[in-house]
Each structure stands twice: as structure tokens, then as C-alpha cells.
Amino acid sequence: MLVCSLGSGSSGNATVVRSAANRTLLIDCGVQYPRLRKNLARIGVHPNDIDAVVISHEHSDHTQAARPLRAVARMPIVASPEFVAEATWLNDVVTDAFDPDHAWTVGDITVTPCRVSHDAAATYGFVVEADGCSLALFTDLGGASDTVRSAVGGADLIVIEANYDGAMLDAGSYPWFLKARIKGRGGHLSNADCGDLLARAFTHDRPRDVWLAHLSANNNAPETAVRTVSGALRAAGLFHATVTALPRYTNGPIWQCVRHQQLTLFG
């Protein structure tokens, strides 16, 4: 299984997953289409190669390339039943609704949805499995549940939100109501909350990769997020996880795993 982030943040989120059998899944398509196509090309993927697009929720930083992608490649675009009911402006491009209570497959890739707290009609994270390896992807997360912790704890690669540093948000220029929304159960996960979630989820200290996603441009910094989350893991006696902050506009690292033998390549 190959995994690569094509952009992560309020300007756009998209993650590509490709199995050893070359089945290709795009989770979210919120990166602007010209940049999305360029970032796909950097890892040798054309829109016509994508077997399906899965959308986590209706916010534009997860959906804005859906229409041009569908116009170019005509691949299935799959979202939750709540999305289909509420995001009527995308009804002409969303082709299918997934079952929130059951896993489904795209070729040899298995996708299990996990509903999370966020201020959309309904927001889902996903566990994606292929080639004996697993990815847990939660890019918008107002708070952790036992289900989320279980999904994260069993994964080889975790892509998880670390949106803001608490002190930076408190001292920043955002109005109070926006700060309250970000901190609320329907908002976003802080660096400290992300570290706490991972420390609780990782019941065994083993090698795994953590990619910090959806970092705020105004209330966070990559080195701050990595330092906070890594510190929380070390304080919990967890020393074998590798923590990396994903870039906002460009491709992140390429992660590859086959039959639980991992190789992380940085390009």
C-alpha cells in the first residue's frame, strides 16, 4: 500500500492510497484542481487512474475539486448519506452513498468509516486496509471517542489532525466566537489533544508513522506541533512512533507498506 498526502490544511485536503494491485483511492479532494492534478502527477497518478473518490464531509477544503475531477475522469465519488441529503450543490457529482455502519471495498482496498465530531452535516474518518497494512485517517476531529482511539491504535500509519497550539490561538487575532468554535466539540483538535489521543490509543510501543494534518496557518507551526505530540508520546513511554507534520500545499512523504514490512520514503 502506498499513501501520500497531496495537501493538508484549510486551503485543501486530499490523500491518495494505492494498493500493490494498482487500485487507487482518493480520500477527499479539497485541493484546488490544478494543484491537485500537478501533485498527483508527481507520484505518477493521473485522474483516470483513480478508481473512486471518498469524501469525509461537505466543507470546501475537502470537496472543491470534485466537479472538475468528475468531469475529467468520471470516477465514482462516494460520500455519506447525510452528505447526499445536505450538500445539494454537489448532487450532480456525488454518485454513491456509503453505508456508515459497514466496510466496503474498492478492488483490494477495504474502507471502514468512523463517524467523528465536527461541525458538518456528518463527518467521517476512515480506516483503509490493503496489502496487510492499515491507515487511520482523521483530518477534522473535534474530539476523540473510544472508536477513534481503537482505529488509531491498530493502524500502521496515522494521519490525524493537530490543528492549533492553544497558546497561539488564545493570543491570536481571531474573534472570541471563532476561537470558541475551533476549541469546541464540533471544531478542531489541538496539538495537546492530538498528543493525548495518541498516547491513550497506542497501548503498545511499536514502530508506526504519525502524520500531523490540517495545521492552522495562523495558530500553529509544524515544529510546534511535532514537538508537542512527540513530547506527549515520550511522556507516556512511547518512543518508536515517527511524527511528521504534513505540508500545506505540496506532497508529503510517500509511505509504503506491504505485508507489514514498512518503508517510509521522503521525496
C-alpha positions in Angstrom: 0.0 0.0 0.0 1.2 3.5 -0.9 -0.1 6.6 0.8 0.7 10.2 0.0 -0.9 13.5 1.2 -1.4 15.9 -1.7 -2.1 18.9 0.6 -3.3 19.4 4.1 -4.9 22.4 5.8 -7.8 24.8 5.5 -6.7 25.5 1.9 -7.3 21.9 0.9 -7.0 18.3 1.9 -6.5 15.2 -0.2 -4.8 11.8 0.4 -4.1 9.2 -2.3 -4.0 5.5 -1.4 -2.7 2.9 -4.0 -2.6 -0.8 -3.4 0.0 -3.2 -4.7 -2.5 -4.3 -7.4 -2.7 -0.6 -8.5 -6.2 0.1 -7.3 -6.2 3.8 -6.4 -8.4 5.7 -3.9 -8.5 9.4 -3.3 -9.8 10.4 0.1 -11.1 14.0 0.0 -10.5 16.3 -3.0 -10.3 19.7 -1.4 -7.0 20.8 -3.1 -7.7 23.2 -5.9 -7.9 21.1 -9.1 -4.8 22.5 -11.0 -2.6 21.9 -7.9 -4.3 18.5 -7.2 -3.6 17.3 -10.7 0.1 18.5 -10.5 0.6 16.8 -7.1 -0.9 13.6 -8.4 1.4 13.7 -11.4 4.4 14.0 -9.0 3.7 10.5 -7.8 2.8 9.1 -11.3 -1.0 9.2 -10.9 -3.5 10.6 -13.5 -7.1 11.3 -12.6 -8.1 8.5 -14.9 -6.1 6.1 -12.7 -8.4 6.9 -9.7 -10.9 4.1 -9.0 -13.0 6.1 -6.6 -13.1 9.4 -4.5 -14.3 9.2 -1.0 -15.4 12.4 0.7 -15.3 12.8 4.5 -17.7 15.8 4.7 -19.0 18.8 2.7 -16.7 21.6 3.7 -15.0 23.1 0.6 -11.4 22.2 1.8 -12.5 18.6 1.3 -14.6 18.9 -1.8 -13.6 21.8 -4.1 -12.0 19.6 -6.9 -15.0 17.1 -7.0 -16.6 18.7 -10.0 -13.6 19.0 -12.3 -12.4 15.5 -11.3 -15.7 14.0 -12.2 -15.8 16.0 -15.5 -12.3 14.7 -16.5 -12.3 11.1 -15.3 -15.9 10.1 -14.5 -14.8 8.0 -11.5 -17.3 7.2 -8.7 -17.5 9.8 -6.0 -18.7 8.4 -2.7 -20.0 10.2 0.4 -22.2 9.6 3.4 -26.0 9.6 3.3 -26.0 12.8 5.3 -23.7 14.4 2.7 -26.0 13.4 -0.1 -29.0 14.8 1.8 -27.4 18.1 2.8 -24.8 19.0 0.2 -27.3 19.5 -2.6 -24.9 21.7 -4.6 -22.8 18.6 -5.2 -25.7 16.2 -6.0 -24.7 16.2 -9.7 -21.2 14.8 -9.0 -21.7 12.5 -6.0 -22.6 9.1 -7.4 -22.9 6.9 -4.4 -23.5 6.9 -0.6 -21.5 4.6 1.6 -23.1 2.6 4.5 -21.8 4.4 7.7 -22.1 1.1 9.6 -20.2 -1.3 7.3 -16.9 -1.5 5.5 -16.8 -1.6 1.7 -14.1 -2.4 -0.9 -12.6 -0.8 -3.9 -10.8 -3.7 -5.5 -8.4 -5.0 -2.9 -8.7 -1.9 -0.7 -11.1 -2.1 2.3 -12.5 1.1 3.7 -14.2 1.3 7.1 -15.9 4.6 8.0 -15.9 6.1 11.5 -18.2 9.0 12.4 -16.5 11.8 14.3 -17.4 15.1 16.0 -17.1 18.1 13.6 -19.5 20.9 12.6 -20.7 19.5 9.3 -23.8 17.6 8.4 -21.8 14.5 9.3 -18.0 14.0 9.3 -16.2 10.7 8.9 -12.7 9.4 9.4 -11.6 6.2 7.7 -9.6 3.1 8.3 -8.1 1.9 5.0 -6.6 -1.5 4.6 -4.6 -3.1 1.8 -1.7 -5.5 1.4 -1.8 -6.4 5.1 -1.3 -2.8 6.2 -3.6 -0.2 7.6 -4.1 3.6 7.5 -6.2 5.5 10.0 -7.2 9.0 8.6 -8.9 11.6 10.7 -8.2 15.1 9.4 -11.1 17.0 11.1 -11.8 15.9 14.6 -13.5 18.0 17.3 -12.8 15.3 20.0 -11.8 11.7 20.4 -14.1 8.7 21.0 -13.3 5.2 22.0 -14.0 4.2 18.4 -11.4 6.7 17.1 -8.8 5.6 19.6 -9.3 2.0 18.7 -9.0 2.8 15.0 -5.8 4.8 15.6 -4.3 2.3 17.9 -4.4 -0.5 15.4 -3.0 1.4 12.4 0.5 1.3 10.9 0.1 4.9 9.5 -2.0 7.5 11.3 -3.0 10.7 9.6 -4.5 12.9 12.3 -5.4 16.5 12.9 -3.2 18.7 15.0 -4.8 22.0 14.1 -3.7 24.5 16.6 -1.5 25.4 19.5 -3.6 26.5 22.5 -1.4 29.4 23.5 -1.1 30.7 19.9 -4.9 30.6 19.4 -5.5 32.4 22.7 -3.1 35.1 21.9 -4.1 35.4 18.2 -6.4 37.9 16.5 -9.4 35.6 15.9 -12.7 36.9 17.4 -13.8 35.1 20.5 -16.7 33.2 18.8 -14.3 31.7 16.2 -11.8 30.7 19.0 -14.8 29.0 20.8 -15.8 27.2 17.6 -12.3 25.9 17.0 -11.9 24.7 20.6 -15.4 23.2 20.7 -16.5 19.6 20.2 -17.5 20.5 16.7 -14.3 22.2 15.9 -10.7 21.0 15.6 -8.1 19.1 17.6 -5.3 20.9 19.3 -1.7 19.7 19.3 -2.0 18.8 23.0 -5.3 17.0 22.4 -3.8 15.1 19.5 -0.8 14.0 21.6 -3.2 12.9 24.4 -5.3 10.9 21.9 -2.3 9.1 20.5 -0.8 8.4 23.9 -4.1 6.8 25.0 -4.5 4.9 21.7 -1.0 3.4 21.5 -1.3 0.6 24.0 1.9 -1.0 22.7 5.2 0.8 21.9 5.9 -0.3 18.3 7.2 1.3 15.1 4.5 3.3 13.4 4.2 6.6 11.5 2.1 9.6 12.5 1.4 12.4 10.1 0.0 15.6 11.6 -2.7 17.0 9.4 -4.7 20.2 8.9 -2.3 22.5 10.8 -3.6 26.1 11.1 -1.6 28.7 9.2 -2.3 31.3 11.9 -2.4 29.3 15.1 0.3 26.6 14.7 3.7 25.8 13.3 5.0 22.4 12.1 7.8 22.3 14.6 5.5 23.3 17.4 3.0 20.5 16.5 5.7 17.9 16.2 7.4 18.9 19.5 4.1 18.8 21.4 2.9 15.5 20.0 6.3 13.8 20.3 6.6 15.1 23.9 3.3 13.6 24.8 4.3 10.2 23.4 7.6 10.2 25.1 6.0 11.2 28.4 3.7 8.1 28.0 6.8 5.8 27.4 6.2 5.6 23.7 9.4 6.1 21.7 9.0 4.2 18.5 6.5 6.3 16.6 7.8 8.7 13.9 6.0 12.0 13.9 5.9 14.3 10.8 3.9 17.4 10.1 2.3 17.4 6.6 2.9 20.4 4.3 0.0 22.6 3.4 0.3 22.9 -0.4 2.7 20.2 -1.6 3.0 16.5 -1.4 4.0 14.9 1.9 6.2 11.9 2.3 5.4 8.7 0.4 4.6 5.9 2.7 4.8 2.3 1.6 3.9 -0.9 3.4 3.5 -4.5 2.1 2.6 -7.4 4.5 3.5 -5.2 7.5 7.1 -4.6 6.3 7.2 -0.8 6.3 9.4 1.6 4.3 9.0 5.3 4.5 10.4 7.3 1.7 10.8 11.1 1.8 10.8 12.8 -1.6 
